[in-house]
Structure formats: structure tokens, C-alpha cells
Amino acid sequence: MTSPKKKAIAVIIGSVREPRVGPEVTSLVLDILNAHEPIDIHHHPDYDLQEIDLKDHPLPLFDEPVIPAHVPTKMNYVHSHTKKWSETIARFDAFIFVTPQYNWGYPASLKNAIDYLFNEWKGKYAMIVSYGTRGGGLASGQLKQVLEGVRMKVVETRPALPFGGGNFTWTAMTKGELAEGVKERWERENGDEIVKAFEELKELLSEQSSGKSENHKTREA
Ligand SMILES: Cc1cc2nc3c(=O)[nH]c(=O)nc-3n(C[C@H](O)[C@H](O)[C@H](O)COP(=O)(O)O)c2cc1C
């Protein structure tokens, strides 16, 4: 359980197909953060970090009759899968989204999971790590826009991890494996950026704790 002072951060694996590299990419991101923090980030005094695999939260294509932004002021969720997903997300203060790029965007599984809720995301903080042939920057940009749409604050640094062309992407796509050398290259070339993004996330969380954070909840589209 998270103590009252601790911040809860969820790491969301955005892809759900099998086979997939999402869990392996997520583990690498956590390994890089673990190597940077003085102590195990899973047992940190200031925050708890937990993985959320969308595969463990099977949601049909959005089927709520209610508008999530109207919950709980005007109405309430109807379906049990939405109530369960709402309880899961409501527990966290911030999120690290690890997303692949599919056809220049991010996966429908992730968009669907976001659309189910609104107030559970609103006013919270997000970090985005994307991956793809050239890093999945287009998916990252689209995800940032949507997260801002549910009134989240996205940290400025958005690491984008490139497979490289040819066999590197082919192995990921068909076998769900990162090709040899990719992890080492990402650690070497993208590790600092992942740590920087996480530092920005922690900074926002600490500003929130001290009451210094700007109010980004009121912006309208
Ligand atoms: C439907 C689909 C579309 C894809 N489109 C892109 C793309 O636009 N850009 C890119 O860099 N990679 C693309 N890829 C390759 C993915 O980056 C690669 O398959 C990766 O393994 C997907 O992550 P996952 O294994 O966690 O699902 C695509 C893969 C799939 C399955």
C-alpha cells in the first residue's frame, strides 16, 4: 500500500497484441531508471511505481452510455469493466505511458483505455516513451495531444526509442523480440533522456506536493 505521503506512479504498457515487445521495452525503461536512482525505484521512500498492462484490463471498444467527463457529478458509470478500470486509474498520481507507433499513431487499445475515463486522468502528470522504426515520434505527439485533452500535464522530454530499419523492426513486429544490440543501443543513446523525462515528472509531483504547480485543469479545448 502507498503511504499518504508517497506518490503513486503507474507505468502503462500501451500494446496488447501477441507477440509484442511492449513489456520488454517497459522493463528496459524501468531498468534504466533503476540504474539511475540511488535505490530501487520499486522501493522508493517518495513514490511507488507499478506496472499496468492493458492486456490485464480487457475493455471492449468504448461502450459506456455516459460521458466520462460527467462522472461523478451528473451521472455514473454503468458497466462493471469501466468501474474496475476507473478504480485502478484513480489510485495513481502520475503515469508513464510506454507506446509503440502503429501507422503513424499510437495503438487503438491505448486510445480506448484513455477514452473510458476523464476525471481519473484530469490534473495528473504524464511521461511518454515511444518506440518504433524511427522512435515513434508521431505516436508520441498524438498521445501528448490526447492526454492534454483529458487535462493531463505531459512532461516536456519525450524519449523516442528507434529500432532502426530492416531486420530490427521485422524482429519486433513478427516475433515480439527486440533484436540483438537494440537494448544496449537504447541504454547508451536514449538512457539520459529517459532519466531526464523522469526527473521532470518527479519535479512536477514535488511542485504539486508543495502547492507550487500551475493549475492546468481548467484549460478548455
Ligand atoms: C499495425 C502496425 C502498424 C505499424 N506501424 C508502424 C509505424 O507507423 N511506424 C513504425 O515505426 N513502426 C510501425 N510498426 C512496427 C512497430 O513499431 C513494431 O511492430 C513494434 O513491435 C510494435 O510494438 P508492440 O510489439 O509492442 O506491439 C507497426 C506495427 C504494427 C503491428
The ligand as an SDF file (V2000), in Angstrom:
LIG
                    3D

 31 33  0  0  0  0  0  0  0  0999 V2000
   -0.3580   -2.3730  -37.1900 C   0  0  0  0  0  0  0  0  0  0  0  0
    1.0920   -1.9470  -37.0940 C   0  0  0  0  0  0  0  0  0  0  0  0
    1.4660   -0.7390  -37.6410 C   0  0  0  0  0  0  0  0  0  0  0  0
    2.7910   -0.3100  -37.5060 C   0  0  0  0  0  0  0  0  0  0  0  0
    3.1200    0.9420  -37.9500 N   0  0  0  0  0  0  0  0  0  0  0  0
    4.3420    1.4260  -37.6620 C   0  0  0  0  0  0  0  0  0  0  0  0
    4.6490    2.8020  -37.9170 C   0  0  0  0  0  0  0  0  0  0  0  0
    3.8620    3.5900  -38.3750 O   0  0  0  0  0  0  0  0  0  0  0  0
    5.8890    3.2390  -37.6010 N   0  0  0  0  0  0  0  0  0  0  0  0
    6.8280    2.4260  -37.0400 C   0  0  0  0  0  0  0  0  0  0  0  0
    7.9170    2.8770  -36.7550 O   0  0  0  0  0  0  0  0  0  0  0  0
    6.5650    1.1320  -36.7790 N   0  0  0  0  0  0  0  0  0  0  0  0
    5.3510    0.6170  -37.0720 C   0  0  0  0  0  0  0  0  0  0  0  0
    5.0490   -0.6930  -36.7860 N   0  0  0  0  0  0  0  0  0  0  0  0
    6.1010   -1.5240  -36.2210 C   0  0  0  0  0  0  0  0  0  0  0  0
    6.0420   -1.4980  -34.7000 C   0  0  0  0  0  0  0  0  0  0  0  0
    6.8070   -0.4370  -34.2150 O   0  0  0  0  0  0  0  0  0  0  0  0
    6.5900   -2.8180  -34.1670 C   0  0  0  0  0  0  0  0  0  0  0  0
    5.8020   -3.8690  -34.6690 O   0  0  0  0  0  0  0  0  0  0  0  0
    6.5370   -2.9140  -32.6540 C   0  0  0  0  0  0  0  0  0  0  0  0
    6.9500   -4.2050  -32.2890 O   0  0  0  0  0  0  0  0  0  0  0  0
    5.1200   -2.6890  -32.1190 C   0  0  0  0  0  0  0  0  0  0  0  0
    5.1040   -2.7440  -30.7170 O   0  0  0  0  0  0  0  0  0  0  0  0
    4.4380   -3.9990  -29.9560 P   0  0  0  0  0  0  0  0  0  0  0  0
    5.2680   -5.2050  -30.3270 O   0  0  0  0  0  0  0  0  0  0  0  0
    4.5710   -3.6740  -28.5090 O   0  0  0  0  0  0  0  0  0  0  0  0
    3.0560   -4.1290  -30.4400 O   0  0  0  0  0  0  0  0  0  0  0  0
    3.7550   -1.1400  -36.8970 C   0  0  0  0  0  0  0  0  0  0  0  0
    3.3520   -2.3690  -36.3730 C   0  0  0  0  0  0  0  0  0  0  0  0
    2.0490   -2.7740  -36.4570 C   0  0  0  0  0  0  0  0  0  0  0  0
    1.6370   -4.0750  -35.8370 C   0  0  0  0  0  0  0  0  0  0  0  0
  1  2  1  0
  2  3  1  0
  2 30  2  0
  3  4  2  0
  4  5  1  0
  4 28  1  0
  5  6  2  0
  6  7  1  0
  6 13  1  0
  7  8  2  0
  7  9  1  0
  9 10  1  0
 10 11  2  0
 10 12  1  0
 12 13  2  0
 13 14  1  0
 14 15  1  0
 14 28  1  0
 15 16  1  0
 16 17  1  0
 16 18  1  0
 18 19  1  0
 18 20  1  0
 20 21  1  0
 20 22  1  0
 22 23  1  0
 23 24  1  0
 24 25  2  0
 24 26  1  0
 24 27  1  0
 28 29  2  0
 29 30  1  0
 30 31  1  0
M  END
$$$$
